[in-house]
Amino acid sequence: MSPDSEPSPSSSSRDWLFPSHSFAHSFDNYTSKTPKYPRRFSSNPRLSQPLPPDSKPHKTPAFQSVSSSNSSSFSEYKYAGLRRRSYLSRRAETSPKREENGTVLQRNAVVSNRNVGVSEEKTSESKMIAGFYGQRVKFRWHMIMITFFTSLVHKNFSLHNQVDELQNQVSKLNGRLRACNLLDSTDVIRSISKDSEQLSSEGLKNLALIVSLTLLSIPVVILKYIDYVSKSRSPDNISEEVSLSKQLAYRVDVFFSVHPYAKPLALLVATLLLICLGGLALFGVTDDNLADCLWLSWTFVADSGNHANSEGIGPRLVSVSISFGGMLIFAMMLGLVSDSISEKFDSLRKGRSEVVEQNHTLILGWSDKLSALQQGSLLNQLAIANESLGGGIVVVMAERDKEEMELDISKMEFDFKGTSVICRSGSPLILADLKKVSVSKARAIIVLAEDGNADQSDARALRTVLSLTGVKEGLRGHIVVELSDLDNEVLVKLVGGDLVQTVVAHDVIGRLMIQCARQPGLAQIWEDILGFENCEFYIKRWPTLDGMPFEDALISFPDAIPCGVKVASCGGKIIMNPDDSYILQEGDEILVIAEDDDSYAPAELPMVKQASFINIARPAKMPQKILLCGWRRDIDDMIVVLDAFLAPGSELWMFNDVPENDREKKLIDGGLDLSRLMNISLVNREGNAVIRRHLESLPLESFDSILILADESVEDSAIQADSRSLATLLLIRDIQAKRLPYREARVSQVHRGSFSQGSWIGEMQQASDKSVIISEILDPRTKNLLSMSKISDYVLSNELVSMALAMVAEDRQINDVLEELFAEEGNELHIRQADLYLRKGEELSVLEVILRARQRREIVIGYRSANAERAVINPPLKSEKRRWSLQDVFVVIAEKE
């Protein structure tokens, strides 16, 4: 058959039966439809050479010419076999397995062809044999069609990919050809390098995207692995071994609890990680460089609205993810900042912050001496003491809430005069809390006794002193400790050493009550001396007085009254009321009573007329009869002081609800030796001081002094103790008023005020002229009631103790002065009648009265006129003369009688 003739039916049937012929024919039709590229030539001979015909299809040059003339059907059939063999050979090179499959198909096709020929030639065979072979041919035909369709689809996709690759290569080669024709060699190199950089940039972008996705998936994988490991453990070991997830959660919890900056650090790391991962992801999906992508990622984290300008699916997905993470981080940061601010304000509110002060007064503990009801409270006295300095700093640390302490202080009605009060919550037994209030830089530390049991209060004070002495930095100031029992003073001083100054509240009050019982009106004088509102004790050195006798120094201060000398040669010992012949030495300091530490100074020695000595003997001490109502834990100490002050033959009646059989045992346990009492004898009576019939069994009209004590059973409550003391006072005065005749009462209308003699309070005032009643008062509201009624000379215990603590805190040397004035021996305050120093109608100046008192070895510090309510301490205008009355009294410092 000639090449130009039409194909025979047999060949057409063969092509239809054999898929390779038909596939080759389809391939020719496909390639005839593809665009043909004309052959281009270049000046470069290598580029103008066509590739050899046996090259692989994907390496065929795009500029090779392809004929577009139509061939005859015989030519298509002829070259179909060639193309089939070429196709089968390429499949053999690329995939041996496909060659085997093709061979099997060809064999199946040949067998089928043979069967068809046999069926045509042997038409005379039986219908059974023809039907059998017909079904077999039909089955194989279906298999051939399925195989043909599958191969056709696979090959079409493969050829489409190859055509795309060839087109890309053609475009790149054409571009290079144009570059060779139009650009020089340098431009070609730059173009090639640019293409290579672009290819490498695409690789980096893909790598960055993969890395970001991998890093995001790592935490999920780790968590899944931990959960898998925790669940994979056997149930038998669950009770014995903690799961891995719980251990990891515990470690994280410990890390955040131990390290204070763990939360901000974790938030910072999360922010940086989000910025880096977001930048890598943006670098993979955009055309920007890495630096710009990182900055864009930060803008998405800082402001979630910036992602609205993103274009494209990839950039939008990444930007939305970064913005969502930024919102989470912003929420966590907002919560962290809010918690930190709340914690800081809560710390400030609860008083946990550190006090950065120096030269301040530190008060440890809280008691009713700092109460708003105490107008003469410790804070008020410290504020008055610091007024000359323009105000000071007082720090209070107690085991109370700061807001409660500040609320109580704000209720105080007195003026702080520039003094600032800072409150902190803490325990004085903890060194960390002590350092928080700058204990090492305080100029004075006051340890207050707790309200309640005396032994427990003193034990806590002792532990506080131990904590203070354990401060590594040391203490700049001294320690003033308030104690409740005199027996514990030795132990506290042993622990604290020279740093500690003690003020035993019960002992001070007991001694004051005894002094006031012996000398009515002395309580008001002690209030003026102890408090900072009027005049108080000061110690200062004056070099200009060196070599001067004390008698001349006594009248050298116009605005102060010298009371003693701190002798430098005796180790700083304070000698009160020294001899007139004592010569002031270098280093000696003068103890004076003045209004303030900067309100006095020595002046020129005034000319004072020497007064003549008035030889009037003081009356001898007479035996007294004193009643003690109530029971105190230090009543044994009061008995010892009374035995030292009273004259021989005096009687001390003890009336309380303690059984008489137990009293002697308690007194002996307290350290009292009854056999050593020289001047008094004890008389015991049992009863309740608030029951009238019990009081009526006592000879109340025969006592010279009656001391009403705050009973030990109710001393923990100031209001209850004062109510009991006030009830006892009113009952005693009423009983005395009923027993004493009115005509024998010595009544002075000036002293009675506006109450009439026939009134109930007037009758009590008449009875008060026959005996002295001293009441131990704890609440200042009770003080006002007693002051108005004037039926009792009183002692405000908490107020006087607060004054004493403030004075010792300002100057520790004052404690030695107070101890001597309160002691059984040495000097004390006395109230003297005017007739001991002057004659009736005589005009004398205060300085002349002072010199006359020196003849008796006494120092006059003030006076009280007959028609005055209060005494004048450190009188002004000492050189001016005035007319005195014999009913006037003078306040002096003299040795105990």
Disulfide bonds with the S-S distance in Angstrom:
none
